[in-house]
Amino acid sequence: MERARSTVRSRRGQNEVVTTVILITVVLILAAIFIIISMINFGKASASTSLSLAESFMTDVADDIEASMYNPGTVLVYPIPGTQYGMFNFVNNYCSITINGATYTSGALIYGTPPNYASLPSGYIQVIRGSSSNGAYNVIKESTIIQNAAAPLISIVQYGTSTMNGMTYGTYIALFPRVLVVDESSNVYVYIPIFNVIQSGLRNTLVVNITGISVYTMYGTSISPLTVSISDTCGPLSKSLTINNVMSLRLVIINITMTFR
């Protein structure tokens, strides 16, 4: 009888140990899941902060370029802000501008984050710095060609998921130039800033150099006026414009070199 009671107590003790082990295991698994979720949420929050920091940095750069781009020889130097969950990069030939058959290409400065930290749908667009062609701001519409001299000439736009240069971004912000067209009584002026980007493995400093301005002029006559056809494609954005009965066309090319050090 006593032996039977001892056996029952032993089994009860074993069951309690097994139950305790199971509870501890469940608690550890739940704790691990909580830690993983917390790390993911922390990473996403940090990525959002990094995007805001990059946006502010690129806005400062765009403001300075516009203020300096008609002064060749100007050099602008910026320390790259530390962002843990994204990276600044250059994209060659981000913009393709065609004027009466002549083609010009421009690079862009971008900041992108990996899809696992910050991701927006493909086709997403948010205009940070820019406008429609007439200069009116619209948060979801951007024109690569503007006809209002008061509108920003350097654009900043955030896009959704995309792959560029073999890299996939969950979202990225692009800083790129636009084309300004001014039509004054059949005399047309076209201003084209061109970013000549030089790739580098370094990411400590951004250097922007206003290297020079080139001006080209074409003339029509009252009998044979010019027709000016302009198109500009930058990333997913595209715009075209045709102006008839033009007496003179003045094309102003503003060369801007960008590199990392």
C-alpha positions as CSV (number, residue, x, y, z in Angstrom):
1,M,0.0,0.0,0.0
2,E,2.8,2.4,1.0
3,R,4.7,1.5,-2.2
4,A,1.6,2.3,-4.3
5,R,1.3,5.7,-2.6
6,S,5.0,6.4,-3.3
7,T,4.6,5.5,-7.0
8,V,1.6,7.9,-7.2
9,R,3.6,10.7,-5.6
10,S,6.5,10.0,-7.9
11,R,4.3,10.2,-11.0
12,R,2.7,13.4,-9.7
13,G,6.2,14.9,-9.2
14,Q,7.2,13.9,-12.7
15,N,4.1,15.4,-14.2
16,E,4.7,18.6,-12.3
17,V,8.3,18.8,-13.7
18,V,7.1,18.1,-17.2
19,T,4.4,20.8,-16.9
20,T,7.0,23.3,-15.5
21,V,9.4,22.5,-18.4
22,I,6.6,23.0,-20.9
23,L,5.5,26.3,-19.4
24,I,9.1,27.5,-19.4
25,T,9.5,26.5,-23.0
26,V,6.3,28.3,-24.0
27,V,7.4,31.4,-22.1
28,L,10.8,31.4,-23.8
29,I,9.2,30.9,-27.3
30,L,6.8,33.8,-26.6
31,A,9.6,36.0,-25.4
32,A,11.7,35.2,-28.5
33,I,8.7,36.0,-30.7
34,F,8.2,39.3,-28.8
35,I,11.8,40.2,-29.2
36,I,11.8,39.5,-32.9
37,I,8.6,41.5,-33.5
38,S,10.1,44.3,-31.4
39,M,13.3,44.3,-33.4
40,I,11.3,44.4,-36.7
41,N,9.1,47.3,-35.5
42,F,12.2,49.1,-34.2
43,G,13.9,48.6,-37.6
44,K,10.9,50.0,-39.4
45,A,10.6,52.9,-37.1
46,S,14.4,53.6,-37.6
47,A,14.0,53.3,-41.4
48,S,11.2,55.9,-41.2
49,T,13.4,58.2,-39.2
50,S,16.2,57.7,-41.7
51,L,13.9,58.6,-44.6
52,S,12.9,61.8,-42.9
53,L,16.6,62.6,-42.3
54,A,17.5,61.9,-45.9
55,E,14.5,64.1,-47.1
56,S,15.7,67.0,-45.1
57,F,19.3,66.6,-46.3
58,M,18.3,66.4,-49.9
59,T,16.1,69.5,-49.6
60,D,19.0,71.5,-48.3
61,V,21.1,70.2,-51.2
62,A,18.5,71.2,-53.8
63,D,18.0,74.6,-52.3
64,D,21.7,75.3,-52.4
65,I,22.1,74.0,-56.0
66,E,19.3,76.3,-57.2
67,A,20.8,79.3,-55.4
68,S,24.3,78.6,-56.9
69,M,23.8,76.9,-60.3
70,Y,24.3,80.1,-62.3
71,N,27.7,80.7,-60.7
72,P,30.2,78.4,-62.3
73,G,33.1,77.4,-60.1
74,T,30.9,77.1,-57.0
75,V,31.6,74.0,-54.9
76,L,29.2,72.8,-52.3
77,V,30.3,70.2,-49.7
78,Y,28.0,68.2,-47.4
79,P,28.7,65.6,-44.7
80,I,26.5,62.6,-45.4
81,P,24.1,62.1,-42.5
82,G,24.4,58.7,-40.8
83,T,21.4,56.6,-41.6
84,Q,21.4,53.0,-40.4
85,Y,18.7,51.5,-42.6
86,G,19.3,53.0,-46.0
87,M,21.9,54.3,-48.4
88,F,22.7,57.3,-50.6
89,N,23.6,56.4,-54.2
90,F,23.9,57.8,-57.7
91,V,21.9,56.7,-60.7
92,N,23.4,57.3,-64.1
93,N,21.2,58.4,-67.0
94,Y,18.2,58.8,-64.7
95,C,16.8,61.6,-67.0
96,S,16.8,61.7,-70.8
97,I,16.1,65.0,-72.3
98,T,15.5,65.4,-76.1
99,I,15.3,68.8,-77.8
100,N,14.7,68.8,-81.6
101,G,16.4,65.4,-81.9
102,A,19.4,66.3,-79.6
103,T,19.5,64.1,-76.5
104,Y,21.0,65.0,-73.1
105,T,21.2,62.7,-70.1
106,S,21.4,63.5,-66.4
107,G,22.0,61.5,-63.3
108,A,20.2,61.6,-60.0
109,L,21.0,61.4,-56.3
110,I,18.8,58.8,-54.5
111,Y,18.3,57.5,-51.0
112,G,16.7,54.0,-50.7
113,T,15.8,51.6,-48.0
114,P,15.6,47.8,-48.2
115,P,12.1,46.3,-48.7
116,N,12.2,44.4,-45.3
117,Y,12.5,47.7,-43.4
118,A,10.4,50.2,-45.3
119,S,8.2,49.4,-48.3
120,L,5.6,51.2,-50.3
121,P,3.5,49.9,-53.2
122,S,4.9,50.1,-56.7
123,G,3.6,53.2,-58.4
124,Y,3.5,55.2,-55.2
125,I,4.6,58.8,-55.5
126,Q,4.9,61.7,-53.2
127,V,6.3,65.1,-54.4
128,I,8.5,66.6,-51.7
129,R,9.9,69.4,-53.8
130,G,8.5,70.2,-57.2
131,S,5.3,71.2,-59.0
132,S,3.1,70.7,-62.1
133,S,4.2,72.3,-65.3
134,N,2.5,75.7,-64.4
135,G,4.2,75.8,-61.0
136,A,1.3,74.7,-58.9
137,Y,2.2,72.2,-56.2
138,N,0.5,68.8,-56.2
139,V,1.6,66.1,-53.7
140,I,1.0,63.2,-56.2
141,K,1.8,64.9,-59.6
142,E,5.1,66.0,-60.8
143,S,6.1,67.4,-64.2
144,T,9.6,67.0,-65.6
145,I,9.1,70.1,-67.7
146,I,8.0,73.4,-66.2
147,Q,7.0,76.7,-67.7
148,N,7.0,78.8,-64.6
149,A,10.4,80.3,-63.7
150,A,9.3,80.6,-60.0
151,A,8.8,76.8,-59.7
152,P,11.6,74.6,-58.3
153,L,14.0,73.5,-61.0
154,I,15.5,70.7,-58.8
155,S,12.9,68.1,-57.9
156,I,12.7,65.7,-55.0
157,V,10.2,62.8,-55.2
158,Q,9.6,59.7,-53.1
159,Y,8.6,56.5,-55.0
160,G,7.5,53.0,-54.0
161,T,9.2,49.6,-54.6
162,S,11.6,49.7,-57.4
163,T,14.8,48.1,-58.8
164,M,17.6,50.3,-60.0
165,N,21.2,49.4,-60.9
166,G,20.5,45.8,-59.8
167,M,19.4,46.9,-56.3
168,T,15.8,46.6,-55.0
169,Y,14.4,49.3,-52.8
170,G,11.2,49.2,-50.7
171,T,11.0,52.9,-51.2
172,Y,13.5,55.6,-52.5
173,I,13.8,59.3,-52.7
174,A,15.2,60.9,-55.9
175,L,16.8,64.3,-56.3
176,F,16.9,65.2,-60.1
177,P,16.8,68.3,-62.3
178,R,13.9,69.4,-64.4
179,V,13.7,71.4,-67.7
180,L,12.6,75.0,-67.5
181,V,11.0,76.5,-70.7
182,V,10.3,80.2,-70.9
183,D,8.4,81.5,-74.0
184,E,8.7,85.2,-74.4
185,S,6.9,86.5,-77.6
186,S,8.2,83.7,-79.8
187,N,11.6,83.8,-78.2
188,V,12.1,80.5,-76.3
189,Y,14.6,79.9,-73.5
190,V,15.3,76.4,-72.4
191,Y,17.3,75.8,-69.2
192,I,18.6,72.3,-68.6
193,P,20.6,71.4,-65.4
194,I,22.6,68.2,-66.0
195,F,23.9,66.1,-63.1
196,N,27.2,64.4,-64.1
197,V,27.5,61.9,-61.3
198,I,30.8,60.2,-60.5
199,Q,30.4,56.9,-58.7
200,S,32.5,56.2,-55.6
201,G,32.7,53.6,-52.9
202,L,33.0,56.3,-50.3
203,R,29.9,57.7,-48.5
204,N,31.4,60.3,-46.1
205,T,30.9,63.6,-48.0
206,L,28.8,64.7,-51.0
207,V,30.6,67.2,-53.3
208,V,28.6,69.3,-55.8
209,N,30.6,71.3,-58.3
210,I,28.9,73.9,-60.7
211,T,31.4,73.1,-63.5
212,G,30.1,75.4,-66.3
213,I,27.3,76.8,-68.4
214,S,27.0,76.4,-72.2
215,V,24.6,78.5,-74.3
216,Y,23.4,77.5,-77.8
217,T,21.2,79.7,-80.0
218,M,19.1,78.8,-83.1
219,Y,17.1,81.3,-85.2
220,G,14.0,81.0,-87.4
221,T,12.5,83.5,-89.7
222,S,9.0,84.9,-90.3
223,I,8.9,82.7,-93.5
224,S,10.4,79.6,-91.8
225,P,9.9,79.8,-88.0
226,L,11.2,77.1,-85.7
227,T,9.2,74.3,-84.1
228,V,10.6,73.4,-80.8
229,S,9.9,69.8,-79.5
230,I,11.0,68.9,-76.0
231,S,10.6,65.7,-74.0
232,D,12.0,64.8,-70.6
233,T,11.8,61.4,-68.9
234,C,13.1,61.0,-65.4
235,G,12.6,57.6,-63.8
236,P,8.9,56.8,-64.1
237,L,8.0,60.4,-65.0
238,S,7.7,61.8,-68.5
239,K,6.6,65.0,-70.1
240,S,6.7,66.4,-73.7
241,L,6.1,69.9,-75.1
242,T,5.9,71.4,-78.6
243,I,6.1,75.1,-79.3
244,N,5.4,76.4,-82.8
245,N,6.3,79.7,-84.6
246,V,9.5,80.3,-82.7
247,M,11.8,83.0,-83.9
248,S,14.7,82.2,-81.7
249,L,15.7,79.3,-79.4
250,R,18.3,79.7,-76.7
251,L,19.4,76.6,-75.0
252,V,21.2,76.9,-71.6
253,I,23.0,73.8,-70.4
254,I,24.1,74.0,-66.7
255,N,26.7,71.3,-66.0
256,I,26.8,70.1,-62.4
257,T,29.2,67.4,-61.2
258,M,28.4,65.3,-58.1
259,T,30.5,62.7,-56.3
260,F,31.0,61.1,-52.9
261,R,34.2,61.3,-50.9
